[in-house]
Amino acid sequence: MEEKIMGLLKDKCGEENYKKLELLNNQKVNDFITGYIQLCNPDKVFVRTDSEEDASYIRNKAIENGEEKKLGIDGHTVHFDGYYDQARDKGNTKYLLAKGVDFGPSIKGIDKEAGLAEIKDYLKDSMGGKEMYICFFCLGPLDSEFSIVCVQITDSSYVAHSEGILYRSGYESFKKKGNFDKFFRFVHSAGVIESGVSKNVAQRRVYVDLQDRIVFSTNTQYAGNTVGLKKLALRLAIYQASKEDWLAEHMFVMGIHNPKGRVTYFTGAFPSACGKTSTSMLPGETIVGDDIAYLRNKEGKIYAVNVESGIFGIIRDVNPESDPLIWEALTSSGEVIFSNVLVTEKNAPSWLGDERGIPESGINYSGEWVKGKKDAKGNDITSSHKNARYTVRIGRLKNRDVMADDEQGVLVGGIIYGGRDSNISVPVQESFDWKHGVLTMGASLESETTAATLGQEGVRKFNLMANLDFLSIPLGKYINKHLDFGSKLTSAPIIFAVNYFLKNSKGDYLTEKEDKHVWMRWMEERIHKEIDAIKTPTGFIPEYKDLKRLFKEVLDREYSKEEYIEQFTLRVTENIAKIERVIAEYKANVPDSPQVLFEVLEGQKQGLETLKAEYGDYISPEVLKTSR
């Protein structure tokens, strides 16, 4: 039997690719690969090592296969997903759970035996007539205690190409480790392809097997469902971290450079399209990573690494004014994959908010497009999808931090939670301590929905630590892990909350896009105890004099007392209503909620009610300053 299996492997791989696997000297890897060659039945197999030659082969295949098309600038390509395959499919992303295992109503699961039978039925012969790509990558810096190595199997050259940009190559890491089995596994097939896209999108499935550390995805091309090492790997990492006493988080990592010469590193968790990438890309500061971080306790302090080496970013509103460094990377020669943008008659990408104006016509995710084009339901089809993306290496950015690949990670001084909130939270505030920050800012995070996930936009939804979609352990356990993690620190980072989307009664935003730079500098100075703050029931907020100085220093802009009061007025009734919503959410849907969560939230609510009795529903920060 073993000879027959090895014969199949040699036959499908050919001599050169078989030799690449043989050099790994890892029977676990061979068994995994062979099993899915048998099931998926590709015509041939390509094995990607760390070589530029192998990376180039996959790039060229993406063009040959029609999964990508060359654009006018050298190195730029465009990929289109199917019209109904434009975002993460939350409804069909499920955990394969053994009988009797239940993660609670907030986390979707399916019986493991039934789920495996279904997904393997979809995968059976799914690669007939196609080439299978076997890729080896590393999550995190090479040769680091933070890092996890991975194997991706896919029949999509676009997926393989994307991962080659987004992740560090891991073939040599596998060679060093020898015959071991503690690696993440990913199996993806786009399924039947029609007109260049997945035909059977109604059978789109993303199933996660935590025990065997494997993720399956079928009948989909959109990167959020198919690029295994991104949010799919985050699910596996959260589960593993919970067993090993570290944290896997949906966070950027970036450095704020104080004029005094110091660098303070922050991590930040924001739901999609809530300012996460733009915060990590502030001009004059440096980026370690924009999306996923691993955090470890080292000698009583938190250190973090960026899991990725590239950015899969939402391109909407990227323009030379708001995102100059990304704009430069996206408009100059070098490797970039654009997805679901409009391609103009000049063979150039166009996207919403790029400030160049919307062309009259072009090619987009719906095919031939002209202004006014509508879908089958009579809805306008935008020129570029609202969730259109770009994929680029962080190394292409001039503000890449010198510590980006440091195997020890960076020391974290502050942790930020932020979401879309039009009428409750002030632009920036600081928690009282680790427990208060975790419970009232991270575990109580709400955000108004965007086009990054399927469903209605503009709906306020609970989103625990901006990580709810990716949790692979019960919610109560996840919160307790954070509390326990913090309790073991001798010098914990300060936790902050930000809100870039506060509006007035007319619906106008109260802050400008660039104001976030001031909030970051205020946080940095607070970490180093250089300025005071005003204590409120929900946290510490800035004093006017400090923001007035920082607006001038950072943005060379005057900042009026009227702006300050409007932005930092405590909206008491709205805050109380939020606390009541969060408490109700946990009581209804999180049966293992820690009691301390309710105690802290009720205490905050009581503080707000006391102030309301004395000062009313809306309390100026100037009043708060004199009353505390």
ZAVO-153620 format. One line per field, with one value per residue (C-alpha): chain; x, y negated, z negated. Coordinates in pm, 1 decimal. Layout:
residues N
chaine = [A:...]
xx = [X:...]
yy = [Y:...]
zz = [Z:...]
This chain:
residues 628
chaine = [A:A:A:A:A:A:A:A:A:A:A:A:A:A:A:A:A:A:A:A:A:A:A:A:A:A:A:A:A:A:A:A:A:A:A:A:A:A:A:A:A:A:A:A:A:A:A:A:A:A:A:A:A:A:A:A:A:A:A:A:A:A:A:A:A:A:A:A:A:A:A:A:A:A:A:A:A:A:A:A:A:A:A:A:A:A:A:A:A:A:A:A:A:A:A:A:A:A:A:A:A:A:A:A:A:A:A:A:A:A:A:A:A:A:A:A:A:A:A:A:A:A:A:A:A:A:A:A:A:A:A:A:A:A:A:A:A:A:A:A:A:A:A:A:A:A:A:A:A:A:A:A:A:A:A:A:A:A:A:A:A:A:A:A:A:A:A:A:A:A:A:A:A:A:A:A:A:A:A:A:A:A:A:A:A:A:A:A:A:A:A:A:A:A:A:A:A:A:A:A:A:A:A:A:A:A:A:A:A:A:A:A:A:A:A:A:A:A:A:A:A:A:A:A:A:A:A:A:A:A:A:A:A:A:A:A:A:A:A:A:A:A:A:A:A:A:A:A:A:A:A:A:A:A:A:A:A:A:A:A:A:A:A:A:A:A:A:A:A:A:A:A:A:A:A:A:A:A:A:A:A:A:A:A:A:A:A:A:A:A:A:A:A:A:A:A:A:A:A:A:A:A:A:A:A:A:A:A:A:A:A:A:A:A:A:A:A:A:A:A:A:A:A:A:A:A:A:A:A:A:A:A:A:A:A:A:A:A:A:A:A:A:A:A:A:A:A:A:A:A:A:A:A:A:A:A:A:A:A:A:A:A:A:A:A:A:A:A:A:A:A:A:A:A:A:A:A:A:A:A:A:A:A:A:A:A:A:A:A:A:A:A:A:A:A:A:A:A:A:A:A:A:A:A:A:A:A:A:A:A:A:A:A:A:A:A:A:A:A:A:A:A:A:A:A:A:A:A:A:A:A:A:A:A:A:A:A:A:A:A:A:A:A:A:A:A:A:A:A:A:A:A:A:A:A:A:A:A:A:A:A:A:A:A:A:A:A:A:A:A:A:A:A:A:A:A:A:A:A:A:A:A:A:A:A:A:A:A:A:A:A:A:A:A:A:A:A:A:A:A:A:A:A:A:A:A:A:A:A:A:A:A:A:A:A:A:A:A:A:A:A:A:A:A:A:A:A:A:A:A:A:A:A:A:A:A:A:A:A:A:A:A:A:A:A:A:A:A:A:A:A:A:A:A:A:A:A:A:A:A:A:A:A:A:A:A:A:A:A:A:A:A:A:A:A:A:A:A:A:A:A:A:A:A:A:A:A:A:A:A:A:A:A:A:A:A:A:A:A:A:A:A:A:A:A:A:A:A:A:A:A:A:A:A:A:A:A:A:A:A:A:A:A:A:A:A:A:A]
xx = [0.0:278.1:453.9:130.7:83.7:443.0:401.4:99.3:295.6:585.2:351.4:158.6:459.8:713.1:1075.8:1167.5:871.9:888.1:1251.8:1145.8:917.0:1172.6:1425.7:1187.0:1220.9:874.8:636.5:353.8:377.1:386.7:84.2:-114.1:-28.7:-80.2:-420.4:-549.9:-385.9:-588.2:-907.5:-882.2:-723.8:-523.6:-362.0:-25.8:135.1:374.5:572.8:676.5:1006.4:1155.0:1321.5:1242.7:1216.6:922.6:754.0:791.9:638.2:322.2:302.5:323.9:64.2:-181.9:-158.1:-164.9:-469.0:-656.1:-690.4:-498.2:-441.6:-150.4:-211.3:-24.4:234.7:507.4:433.0:68.3:-207.5:-581.1:-798.1:-1178.3:-1386.2:-1735.8:-2016.4:-2157.2:-1818.2:-1696.6:-1652.6:-1594.7:-1879.9:-1958.6:-2269.7:-2086.9:-1770.8:-1803.5:-1601.2:-1595.8:-1687.4:-1687.7:-2014.6:-2099.6:-1874.9:-2052.4:-1880.0:-2202.2:-2449.8:-2201.5:-1971.2:-2102.8:-2025.2:-2118.0:-2085.7:-1732.3:-1819.4:-2099.1:-1893.4:-1594.3:-1816.2:-1973.3:-1648.6:-1467.5:-1756.0:-1706.2:-1329.8:-1350.9:-1207.0:-1237.4:-892.2:-946.9:-794.4:-612.7:-276.2:-236.6:-1.9:167.0:314.7:515.5:494.3:576.2:344.5:569.2:944.4:1160.0:1326.7:1123.1:942.9:635.7:622.3:408.5:484.6:209.0:129.4:-122.7:-278.4:-477.8:-575.1:-575.2:-259.0:-409.4:-432.2:-76.8:49.0:-127.8:23.7:367.0:327.2:155.4:371.5:730.9:837.9:866.2:1012.9:1357.6:1192.7:1026.7:1360.5:1518.7:1239.0:1252.3:981.5:735.7:359.2:286.9:204.9:-109.9:-274.4:-497.4:-684.9:-863.3:-1034.8:-1214.6:-1430.8:-1582.6:-1466.9:-1701.5:-1608.2:-1303.2:-1482.6:-1619.8:-1948.3:-2104.0:-2083.8:-2404.9:-2196.9:-1925.7:-1794.4:-1517.2:-1475.0:-1218.1:-1088.5:-913.9:-798.2:-619.9:-513.5:-663.9:-894.1:-1095.5:-1249.9:-1434.5:-1630.8:-1490.2:-1206.3:-1236.6:-912.1:-1082.6:-1228.9:-932.4:-599.0:-557.0:-285.1:-493.0:-810.2:-846.2:-506.2:-601.3:-877.6:-629.1:-383.6:-641.8:-719.7:-352.7:-271.9:-545.0:-365.2:-16.1:-72.1:-17.1:-255.0:-337.9:-513.8:-672.4:-428.5:-187.4:157.5:314.4:563.6:497.5:811.2:814.5:1009.8:1229.1:1374.8:1190.7:974.4:667.0:496.2:119.0:-107.9:-463.1:-779.7:-1044.4:-1315.9:-1269.5:-1295.7:-1275.0:-940.4:-707.2:-470.6:-473.3:-380.0:-90.2:22.4:31.2:283.9:608.7:549.1:649.1:455.6:537.6:209.3:-145.8:-372.5:-272.3:-33.6:90.3:153.1:368.7:460.1:837.7:978.0:650.4:606.9:414.1:609.0:438.9:522.5:345.5:224.8:235.9:484.2:228.8:-98.7:-436.6:-601.3:-933.1:-856.5:-1164.8:-1069.3:-695.8:-572.3:-258.9:-392.7:-512.8:-272.1:34.4:268.0:20.5:-72.1:292.5:323.1:1.3:94.4:459.8:616.6:646.5:439.8:77.0:-242.7:-559.2:-886.4:-1239.2:-1147.0:-1244.8:-994.6:-1014.3:-965.1:-605.5:-552.5:-524.0:-704.3:-969.7:-1137.9:-1392.0:-1247.2:-919.8:-1001.4:-936.1:-1303.1:-1513.7:-1453.7:-1743.5:-1673.1:-1435.3:-1413.1:-1500.0:-1628.6:-1956.8:-1789.6:-1827.1:-1929.8:-2073.2:-2206.1:-2562.2:-2525.7:-2761.9:-2777.3:-3063.1:-3246.1:-3218.7:-2943.0:-2661.6:-2334.3:-2049.8:-1746.1:-1518.7:-1655.8:-1683.2:-1469.7:-1213.5:-861.1:-490.0:-217.0:134.5:448.7:511.6:869.6:741.8:644.1:896.8:768.0:837.7:975.6:1332.9:1199.9:945.3:1128.8:1288.0:1249.4:1216.0:921.6:864.5:780.3:415.4:344.5:-23.4:-318.3:-601.8:-959.9:-1169.1:-1484.3:-1746.7:-1954.9:-2157.1:-2305.1:-2155.6:-1781.5:-1535.9:-1247.6:-992.4:-989.5:-767.6:-869.0:-814.1:-618.1:-578.4:-901.2:-1105.8:-963.7:-1020.3:-1379.3:-1515.5:-1316.6:-1223.0:-1501.6:-1764.8:-1666.6:-1953.1:-1918.9:-2143.5:-2114.3:-1939.5:-1907.5:-1622.7:-1868.7:-2186.9:-2508.1:-2663.2:-2434.2:-2465.0:-2599.8:-2443.6:-2309.7:-2128.4:-1774.4:-1566.1:-1213.1:-1273.0:-1210.8:-1559.5:-1567.7:-1248.8:-1287.3:-1227.9:-1288.6:-1599.4:-1631.8:-1619.5:-1303.5:-1147.9:-1216.3:-1081.9:-767.6:-706.7:-763.5:-535.0:-271.1:-270.1:-256.6:82.7:237.4:460.2:436.4:115.0:58.0:-208.5:-535.5:-706.9:-1026.4:-1063.3:-1357.0:-1295.8:-1661.7:-1842.8:-2106.9:-2317.1:-2695.5:-2675.8:-2481.8:-2149.6:-1826.9:-1680.8:-1320.3:-1102.2:-925.4:-584.1:-692.0:-609.4:-244.6:-310.4:-493.5:-195.6:51.6:-166.8:-169.0:207.2:259.7:17.7:213.4:524.6:334.1:415.0:63.9:-242.3:-595.4:-955.7:-1115.8:-1467.8:-1680.6:-1571.2:-1198.9:-946.4:-991.0:-750.8:-727.7:-784.9:-443.1:-265.3:-475.4:-439.1:-60.4:-60.3:-285.2:-36.9:269.9:138.3:-95.7:0.6:-364.6:-548.9:-784.5:-1069.4:-1226.8:-1561.2:-1430.8:-1293.9:-1616.9:-1829.5:-1597.3:-1535.5:-1875.1:-1980.8:-2296.6:-2438.5:-2766.4:-2601.7:-2323.7:-2573.4:-2774.1:-2458.6:-2373.2:-2724.1:-2695.6:-2361.0:-2485.4:-2793.8:-2575.5:-2359.0:-2650.1:-2836.1:-2551.5:-2247.4:-2339.5:-1983.4:-1951.1:-1716.6:-1899.6:-1636.4:-1754.1:-2100.0:-1953.4:-1729.7:-1999.2:-2259.2:-2008.6:-1948.6:-2321.7:-2370.6:-2102.6:-2276.2:-2615.5:-2472.5:-2329.9:-2651.4:-2853.4:-2631.9:-2539.3:-2784.6:-2750.3:-2461.1:-2169.9:-1893.9:-1535.2:-1481.1:-1750.1:-1598.2:-1258.5:-1384.6:-1621.9:-1379.1]
yy = [0.0:-245.1:-177.7:-247.3:-576.6:-684.0:-588.0:-816.4:-1100.1:-1056.6:-1031.8:-1350.0:-1553.0:-1448.8:-1391.4:-1752.7:-1827.4:-1486.8:-1557.1:-1879.9:-1680.9:-1409.1:-1664.9:-1764.3:-1416.9:-1454.7:-1162.3:-1363.7:-1617.6:-1343.4:-1167.4:-1493.1:-1584.0:-1235.9:-1204.3:-1514.4:-1427.1:-1106.8:-1291.2:-1599.8:-1417.3:-1699.1:-1644.2:-1745.7:-1890.6:-2181.8:-2219.2:-2572.2:-2609.8:-2939.2:-3004.1:-3302.4:-3061.2:-2882.4:-3210.6:-3327.1:-3002.4:-3064.7:-3431.2:-3330.6:-3055.8:-3309.0:-3499.2:-3186.9:-3048.6:-3377.6:-3416.6:-3741.9:-3985.6:-4220.3:-4591.4:-4883.6:-4925.6:-4662.3:-4402.8:-4502.3:-4247.9:-4235.7:-3947.9:-3928.7:-3715.3:-3606.3:-3859.8:-3672.7:-3586.8:-3924.7:-3889.4:-3649.2:-3400.8:-3405.0:-3189.5:-2896.9:-2918.4:-2656.8:-2453.8:-2075.5:-1974.3:-1632.7:-1508.4:-1682.5:-1986.0:-2324.2:-2663.6:-2858.2:-3032.2:-3297.6:-3042.6:-2826.9:-2458.1:-2143.1:-1777.8:-1683.0:-1353.3:-1506.3:-1814.0:-1612.6:-1392.9:-1699.4:-1887.7:-1581.7:-1517.6:-1868.6:-1817.0:-1478.2:-1514.6:-1894.6:-1945.6:-1725.7:-1897.4:-2144.0:-2182.1:-2149.2:-2394.3:-2286.7:-2583.8:-2610.1:-2928.5:-3062.9:-3268.5:-3516.9:-3581.5:-3286.4:-3088.4:-3259.8:-3119.9:-3306.5:-3136.3:-2855.9:-2681.3:-2589.7:-2388.8:-2525.5:-2302.8:-2488.9:-2466.9:-2846.6:-3013.2:-3343.2:-3210.0:-3072.9:-3400.5:-3605.8:-3399.5:-3439.7:-3815.6:-3801.6:-3544.6:-3448.9:-3140.2:-2836.6:-2550.4:-2578.3:-2602.7:-2265.5:-2118.6:-2232.2:-2081.0:-1738.1:-1479.2:-1667.8:-1717.5:-2044.3:-2250.3:-2415.9:-2259.6:-2423.5:-2265.6:-2484.1:-2422.9:-2684.9:-2400.6:-2408.1:-2720.4:-2895.2:-3220.9:-3235.6:-3220.2:-2958.9:-2832.7:-2662.7:-2948.8:-2826.2:-2532.2:-2759.5:-2608.9:-2695.6:-2429.6:-2440.0:-2130.5:-2255.5:-1918.1:-1824.5:-2185.4:-2187.5:-2425.1:-2332.4:-2579.1:-2501.1:-2666.1:-3012.4:-3236.0:-3543.3:-3565.2:-3598.3:-3250.1:-3093.8:-3239.5:-2990.0:-3165.4:-3477.2:-3471.3:-3095.2:-3043.6:-3299.6:-3062.6:-2778.9:-3006.9:-3133.6:-2775.6:-2684.2:-3004.0:-2926.2:-2602.8:-2753.2:-3081.5:-3339.9:-3550.6:-3546.7:-3872.2:-4062.9:-4350.8:-4577.9:-4645.3:-4987.6:-5229.7:-5589.7:-5803.5:-6074.1:-6393.8:-6318.3:-6022.3:-5726.2:-5467.8:-5328.4:-5025.2:-4980.7:-4697.2:-4774.1:-4574.2:-4720.3:-4547.9:-4562.9:-4907.4:-5090.6:-5264.9:-4984.7:-4998.2:-5378.5:-5398.4:-5158.2:-5366.5:-5712.2:-5942.8:-5978.0:-5658.4:-5300.1:-4981.3:-4631.7:-4477.3:-4584.6:-4290.7:-3993.5:-3972.8:-3707.6:-3832.9:-3665.8:-3736.2:-3769.8:-3856.7:-4015.3:-4234.4:-4184.7:-4140.5:-4113.2:-4004.3:-4057.4:-3722.0:-3843.2:-4011.9:-4174.3:-4365.0:-4252.4:-4590.3:-4748.7:-4987.8:-5206.9:-5569.8:-5507.0:-5829.2:-6047.7:-6270.0:-6015.3:-5726.4:-5867.1:-5574.3:-5308.5:-5525.0:-5538.1:-5159.0:-5112.5:-5355.1:-5263.3:-4954.5:-4645.8:-4343.8:-4432.8:-4231.4:-4439.8:-4256.1:-4357.3:-4709.8:-4864.8:-4831.1:-5131.5:-5149.7:-5254.7:-4922.5:-5098.8:-5020.8:-5260.1:-5238.7:-5421.8:-5724.9:-5737.8:-6103.5:-6057.9:-6047.4:-5749.0:-5647.8:-5613.9:-5247.0:-4957.3:-4596.4:-4500.4:-4212.2:-4218.1:-4204.1:-4492.5:-4796.8:-5138.2:-5406.8:-5325.5:-4949.4:-4757.4:-4403.0:-4154.7:-4311.9:-4664.4:-4775.7:-4997.8:-4817.0:-5035.7:-5076.2:-4915.3:-4689.9:-4850.4:-4564.8:-4575.5:-4500.1:-4530.0:-4281.7:-4418.8:-4338.0:-4553.5:-4577.8:-4795.2:-5062.5:-5326.7:-5330.8:-4963.4:-4937.4:-4812.3:-4560.4:-4410.0:-4077.6:-4069.7:-3719.4:-3858.0:-4082.7:-4439.9:-4557.4:-4668.5:-4994.8:-5032.3:-4829.0:-4999.8:-4890.2:-5079.9:-5045.5:-5242.6:-5435.4:-5735.4:-5860.1:-5714.9:-5707.9:-5996.1:-5994.1:-5858.8:-5742.9:-5541.9:-5254.5:-5256.5:-4929.9:-4602.0:-4447.0:-4761.3:-4789.7:-4425.8:-4425.7:-4771.0:-4843.2:-4505.8:-4275.0:-4551.7:-4659.7:-4741.2:-4847.5:-4947.1:-4693.9:-4758.2:-4590.8:-4365.9:-4093.4:-3968.9:-4126.8:-4467.5:-4767.3:-5025.3:-4790.0:-4822.4:-4483.7:-4344.2:-4245.3:-4114.5:-4258.7:-4292.0:-3918.1:-3770.0:-3632.0:-3436.1:-3298.2:-2926.2:-2894.0:-2988.4:-3363.5:-3348.1:-3140.3:-3390.0:-3680.4:-3487.1:-3405.5:-3777.3:-3851.4:-3567.3:-3672.1:-4025.1:-3906.9:-3747.6:-4068.7:-4282.0:-4575.0:-4563.1:-4786.8:-5056.9:-4978.2:-5256.4:-5295.5:-5511.6:-5615.7:-5788.2:-5794.8:-6014.5:-6236.1:-6535.5:-6555.0:-6650.8:-6336.2:-6515.0:-6358.6:-6544.8:-6454.0:-6459.1:-6149.3:-6280.4:-6353.2:-5994.9:-6095.3:-6334.4:-6066.3:-5833.6:-6095.4:-6166.6:-5795.9:-5776.6:-6063.7:-5909.2:-5582.4:-5773.5:-5969.2:-6306.5:-6455.1:-6443.3:-6340.3:-6384.4:-6089.7:-5997.5:-5690.0:-5531.1:-5611.0:-5891.8:-6154.5:-6426.4:-6777.0:-7056.0:-7213.6:-6894.0:-6840.1:-7205.6:-7165.9:-6830.4:-6946.4:-7225.9:-7001.7:-6707.5:-6862.8:-7232.2:-7308.5:-7519.2:-7324.5:-7517.0:-7471.9:-7432.0:-7133.6:-6977.7:-7014.2:-6873.1:-6574.0:-6490.0:-6558.4:-6254.4:-6115.2:-5960.7:-5808.8:-5656.1:-5506.1:-5356.2:-5210.0:-5052.3:-4892.1:-4751.0:-4610.3:-4449.2:-4296.9:-4163.0:-4017.4:-3828.1:-3705.2:-3581.8:-3436.0:-3371.5:-3118.8:-3103.6:-3483.0:-3570.8:-3732.7:-4005.5:-4134.2:-4212.9:-4361.4:-4603.5:-4703.7:-4756.4:-4967.3:-5184.1:-5216.7:-5328.2:-5593.1:-5726.6:-5733.4:-5925.9:-6189.8:-6202.7:-6280.5:-6580.5:-6711.6:-6564.1:-6359.6:-6545.5:-6655.2:-6882.6:-6770.2:-7105.3:-7017.1:-6672.2:-6828.0:-7041.7:-6781.9:-6493.1]
zz = [0.0:-93.4:236.4:422.4:238.0:298.7:661.4:685.1:525.3:767.8:1064.8:985.6:873.1:1129.7:1039.8:957.8:731.1:564.7:478.8:303.6:74.9:22.2:-105.7:-385.7:-538.2:-694.0:-670.1:-827.4:-546.6:-284.0:-433.4:-440.8:-82.6:57.2:-105.4:72.5:401.3:387.1:292.6:515.3:811.7:976.0:1315.1:1171.0:859.2:811.4:488.6:393.0:207.0:87.4:423.2:642.6:934.2:768.7:675.9:1036.3:1164.6:962.8:1066.1:1430.2:1383.1:1240.5:1569.4:1788.6:1605.3:1634.8:1257.2:1286.9:1572.3:1620.4:1576.1:1730.1:1454.7:1433.9:1165.0:1122.4:1181.9:1124.5:1002.3:1009.6:775.1:868.7:833.7:531.9:383.7:262.1:-115.4:-401.1:-422.5:-794.2:-758.0:-599.5:-808.6:-1081.6:-1327.7:-1301.2:-1654.8:-1816.9:-1963.2:-2289.2:-2221.1:-2212.9:-2193.3:-2255.7:-2023.1:-1906.5:-1740.0:-1456.8:-1465.3:-1277.6:-1372.5:-1278.2:-1113.1:-905.4:-816.9:-703.2:-488.9:-325.4:-260.4:-130.2:105.4:246.0:266.1:438.5:790.1:752.5:904.2:1206.9:1508.6:1281.4:1112.7:735.2:567.3:243.5:59.3:-262.7:-470.6:-814.8:-1034.7:-1214.0:-1182.5:-1085.8:-1365.2:-1636.6:-1940.4:-1811.6:-1474.4:-1330.1:-1001.2:-756.3:-444.2:-194.0:72.3:337.2:702.3:731.8:858.4:735.5:379.2:396.7:543.5:275.8:-3.3:150.3:99.8:-237.3:-421.4:-480.3:-286.5:-513.9:-311.7:-473.1:-816.0:-752.1:-648.2:-974.9:-1184.7:-1022.6:-1089.0:-1308.8:-1292.7:-1474.6:-1167.4:-1034.1:-726.9:-466.5:-176.8:77.5:408.8:613.6:742.8:1088.2:1274.7:1517.2:1689.9:1468.2:1131.0:892.8:1036.7:734.7:488.2:323.6:201.8:61.0:-261.6:-507.0:-776.7:-1056.9:-1235.7:-1550.4:-1678.2:-1356.0:-1284.5:-935.4:-745.8:-435.3:-190.3:132.3:413.4:342.3:460.9:238.7:39.3:-299.0:-243.1:-63.8:-175.7:-454.9:-649.7:-709.4:-919.9:-884.1:-1046.7:-1312.4:-1422.8:-1463.4:-1642.1:-1894.1:-1987.8:-2020.1:-2213.0:-2466.5:-2549.4:-2557.9:-2747.6:-2475.1:-2263.1:-1891.0:-1807.6:-1520.4:-1574.3:-1392.3:-1537.0:-1481.7:-1630.5:-1734.6:-1713.3:-1977.9:-1892.4:-2194.2:-2005.3:-2159.8:-1982.4:-2157.1:-2004.0:-1995.5:-1894.2:-1784.9:-1715.2:-1482.4:-1278.9:-900.4:-740.3:-1072.5:-1029.0:-1129.6:-832.4:-812.4:-1181.0:-1135.3:-834.7:-994.5:-822.1:-1009.7:-1209.6:-1130.3:-1064.7:-1183.8:-1064.2:-985.9:-1072.7:-1292.3:-1586.7:-1825.2:-2181.2:-2444.6:-2805.5:-2824.2:-3166.4:-3273.0:-2965.2:-2640.7:-2319.3:-1980.2:-1627.3:-1298.9:-1171.2:-811.0:-580.3:-351.0:-349.0:-213.4:-251.4:-164.7:117.8:91.4:9.2:49.4:207.5:207.4:-69.9:-325.1:-252.6:-73.8:-141.4:-32.7:264.9:371.1:350.9:549.5:827.4:884.0:1039.7:820.4:725.2:642.2:684.1:714.0:661.5:764.4:873.0:1207.5:1492.4:1723.0:2097.7:2022.7:1840.5:1506.0:1177.4:1050.1:710.8:499.9:324.9:517.4:599.7:971.1:1059.8:1166.5:1530.6:1770.6:1840.1:1786.7:1670.3:1312.6:1100.1:1295.5:1638.7:1885.5:1680.4:1763.3:1533.6:1430.0:1470.5:1243.1:1115.4:1156.1:860.2:997.7:761.1:884.7:948.8:829.3:1053.3:795.2:521.9:179.2:45.3:327.5:207.9:274.8:184.5:138.6:-58.7:-364.0:-243.6:43.4:-208.0:-308.3:-666.0:-738.7:-1091.8:-1136.5:-1391.8:-1154.3:-1123.1:-1467.8:-1607.3:-1963.2:-1872.3:-1991.0:-2342.7:-2353.5:-2536.3:-2446.6:-2318.7:-2130.2:-2060.5:-1807.3:-1598.1:-1406.6:-1657.2:-1542.1:-1869.8:-2190.4:-2252.1:-2258.0:-2005.9:-2254.7:-2615.2:-2847.8:-3071.5:-3446.4:-3439.9:-3245.4:-3375.6:-3307.5:-2955.5:-2866.5:-2994.0:-2903.8:-2586.9:-2437.3:-2555.5:-2513.6:-2164.2:-1928.9:-1567.1:-1279.2:-994.2:-660.7:-319.6:-438.5:-541.6:-379.4:-507.1:-572.1:-626.2:-905.9:-1172.4:-1518.8:-1622.0:-1921.9:-1822.1:-2110.7:-2078.6:-1701.2:-1697.3:-1728.9:-1374.1:-1433.1:-1785.5:-1818.9:-2193.2:-2394.8:-2448.8:-2826.0:-2813.9:-2571.6:-2809.1:-3106.4:-2908.2:-2859.5:-3227.5:-3330.2:-3077.9:-3218.3:-3578.9:-3511.5:-3380.5:-3599.5:-3357.8:-3154.2:-2849.9:-2888.2:-2711.4:-2514.0:-2310.1:-1999.6:-1784.3:-1450.2:-1347.8:-1601.3:-1437.5:-1535.9:-1518.7:-1149.0:-1066.1:-1007.1:-1134.8:-1429.9:-1352.3:-1042.8:-910.5:-1009.5:-1369.3:-1464.3:-1460.6:-1747.7:-1944.4:-1898.1:-2018.0:-2321.9:-2407.1:-2366.9:-2609.3:-2858.7:-2852.3:-2953.1:-3222.4:-3068.5:-3081.4:-3305.1:-3208.8:-3321.1:-3498.4:-3384.8:-3465.5:-3134.9:-3150.2:-3130.8:-2856.6:-2736.6:-2876.6:-2625.4:-2669.2:-2567.4:-2256.2:-2156.1:-2171.1:-1992.4:-1707.7:-1643.7:-1674.8:-1475.1:-1219.0:-1234.2:-1296.6:-1548.5:-1771.4:-1929.1:-2268.5:-2089.1:-1890.3:-2205.4:-2399.0:-2116.4:-2069.2:-2433.4:-2585.5:-2785.6:-2625.2:-2938.6:-2818.6:-2511.6:-2723.7:-2968.3:-2680.1:-2538.6:-2873.5:-2895.9:-2541.7:-2617.9:-2942.7:-2765.3:-2488.9:-2733.9:-2943.4:-2636.2:-2430.2:-2648.3:-2916.7:-3048.1:-3093.0:-3382.2:-3673.0:-3692.8:-3354.0:-3491.7:-3808.2:-3620.3:-3369.9:-3643.1:-3835.1:-3527.6:-3473.4:-3834.5:-3793.7:-3483.7:-3653.5:-3947.7:-3714.5:-3514.4:-3827.9:-3894.6:-3548.6:-3294.6:-2977.9:-2814.5:-3027.3:-2900.4:-2965.0:-3132.9:-3385.8:-3432.8:-3494.6:-3779.6:-3925.8:-3973.3]
